[in-house]
Amino acid sequence: NLAGLKFSKSQGVGIGVQEVLDRFQSDAVRYYLSINMPEGKDADWTWEDFQSKVNDELVGTPGNLVHRVLSFTQKNLGKVPNAPETGDKLDAKARAAIRVCGEEMETHLSAVHLRPAMRRLMDLAIVGNQMMQESQPWSTFKTNRPECEDNLHSLLRIVKALAIYMAPFLPDAAQKTWEAIAEEGSVHSQTWAAAMEPLQAGRALAEPKPLFVKLDPDQIKALVG
């Protein structure tokens, strides 16, 4: 449905797929379709909701986390820091969050329940943003650099997991994230279990670019008419 009306070519109610893809990032469209897909009934597409979902959720949650973690690490360290020693509390929290997210997403995907799987992915990004705020690397970088580097590796673990878990839904963003953390090859050839593996310490990080483009409200208003 489009804004509550059933798609109808004769009545001019509909969205041209190519037109949408020409205007917006394909991953933004994929995200909206996945997160807006109800089980067992028609989905309703509205441009205002599309803007809200993309800007507030996609850009504001995983996009924000990936860019913040990579930008801070690249600017201050220039490379992937070493993994923390066994027993590090933040690292244990990150690994537990990654493991549970992967298990639950796998269950949802096996049943072809796309929306709850995507919601679970977003939950992991929310946890990552919370961990960034809790660990405050901008502060510990000045007062306790070893702790800061340990925490950044743990946060990068979540970024790596997001790359792998995003792959079925957001293939372009997944590959961009994979390359941004200096991992080799294609994220799409990785196993689900690879999300639990540590990163390759010492690899140089390039200056990251935003994963997602924020939608222009004026552009959306023009589409609403």
N, C-alpha and C positions, 0 to 999 in steps of 0.2 A: 504494500500500500504506500501511497505518497500523500503525506499529511492527512491520513484518514480515508483517502479515496482509493478505490481499487484501480490498479493499473489498467488503462484502456487506451489502445492506440487510436480508436475512432473518436474518443472524447478528448484526446490530447493529454491524458493523464499518464505520465511516465517519465523515466529518466533514461537517456541514452548512455549506455555503458561507456562507449568511447569518449563521449562528451565529458563524463565525470572524470575519467582517467586523464583526459587532456588538461583538466582544470586543477586536479588535486593529486597528491602523492598516492600511489597505488596502495601503500601500506595503511594510509589513513582510511581509505575506503574499505580495505580488508578488516581493519579494526572495527569500524562501525558496523559492518555487516555481521561480524562475529559476536560483538558485544550486544547487538540489538536483535539477535536471532532468537525468538521465543521457541520453546519446544511445543510442537503440535499445533501451531496456528500461524497466520500470516504476520510478517514483520511490518512495521510502519516506519517509513523513512520521512523525516522532516529535516529541512535544512538547518533550522535552529538547533535541533538536537544533535545533528551531525557536527556543527560547530562546537557545541558544548562538550561533546564526547572527545573530540580531537584535541581541543585547546586545554580543557580542564583535566582530562584523564591521560590521554596519550602523550601530549607534550609535557603536561604538568607532573606526571609520575615517572614512568620509565625514562622518558626523554630527559627529564630534569636530573634524575639520578645518574644516568650514564654520563651526561655532560659534566655534572659537578665533580664526580669522582675522577674522571679522566682528566679534566682540566686542571684540577688541583694537583694530581699526581704528576702529570706531565710538566706543569710549570715549576713545581718545587723539587721533583726528583729526576724527571726526565726518563725514567725507566720503571719497570715493574719491580717493586721491592721484594725482599725475601719473605718467605712464608713464616708466620710466627711459630714459636716453639709449641709443642704439645701442651695443652692445658690453658692456652690463652682463651679467656672467657668470650671476647667478642668473636673470635674466630670460630669457637664452638657454636655460638649462637648463629653465625652465618651459615655454617655447614648444616646445622639442624634445619634451618629455614629452607635451605636449598633442597635437602633430602625430602622433607615433607611435601614441599611444593611439587617436586618432580613426581613423587608417588601419586599424589592426588590428581595432578594433571594427566598422568598416564591412565588412571582409572577413568577419568572423564572422556579422554580422547578415545579410549577403547570402546566406549559406549556411544561415540559420536555426539557427545554433549559439548558443543563448542563454547557456548557462553560461559558455563561454570569453569571450563578449563582456562578461558581467557581471564575470567575474574580471579582465578587462583594465581595466574601469572602477575596480574596487577597487584595482588596482595604481597607478593614477594618484593616487587618494586617499592611498595609502601614501607615494608620492613627495612629495606635498604636505605631509604631516605631517613627513616627514624634512627637507624644506626649511625648515619652520617652526622645527624644532629647530636646524638648522645656522645659520640667519640670526639667531636670537635677537632678535627685534624688541623684546622687553621690556628688553634691554640696550642695543641701538643707539639706541633712542628717547631714552635719556639721554646717550649719548656721541657719536652721529653721526646726527642726525635725518634729513638728506637720504638717507643710506643706508637708514635704517629705512623711509622712505616709498617708496623705490624697491623695496625687498624686499616691502613690503606690497602694492604694485601687482602684483608678480609672483605673489604668493600668491593675490591676488584673481583673477588670470588663470586659475589652476587652479580656483578656485571657480566661475568663470563657465563654464569648460569642463565641469566636473562637472554643472552645471545642464543644459547642452545634451545631454551624453552620458547623463544619467540619464533624460531625457524618455521614451524608449521603454519603460523598465522601471518607473520610479518617478515617475509624472507629477505627483503632488501635491508631493513633495519638490523636484522640478525647478522647479516654478513658484514655490514658496516661496523657493527659493534665488535664482531670477531676480529676484524682487521685492526680496529682501534686499540685493542688490548694486545696487539702484536702476536696473535696466534696465526699459525700457518694454514694454508689450504682453505677449504670451504667448510663453513659451519654446518652445511647441509650433509656433509659426509661423517659428521660426528655421531657417536652413540649418545643416547639419553644419559647414560651413566657418566659420560665425560664431564657433565656439569659439576660433578663432585671432585674432579681432579684439580690440584693446585695450578696456578699459572706458571709460566716460564719466567722465573726471576731473572732480572738483569737485561731483559729485552727492552730496547729503546722504544719510547712512546712518541708518536707524532702528535702535533697539536690537533685536538679533536674538533669535529664539526657537529653541529646539532643534528640529531637523527631525524627529527620531524619539523615540518614547517607549520607555524601557527596560522590558522585561517583568518583571513581578513574579514571583519564583520561587514564591511561595505560590499564585499564580493558576495557574501551570503545574502544580504538584503536584496541585492539585485536579482538573485535567483528566486527568492521568495516572491518578488514582484509586488 
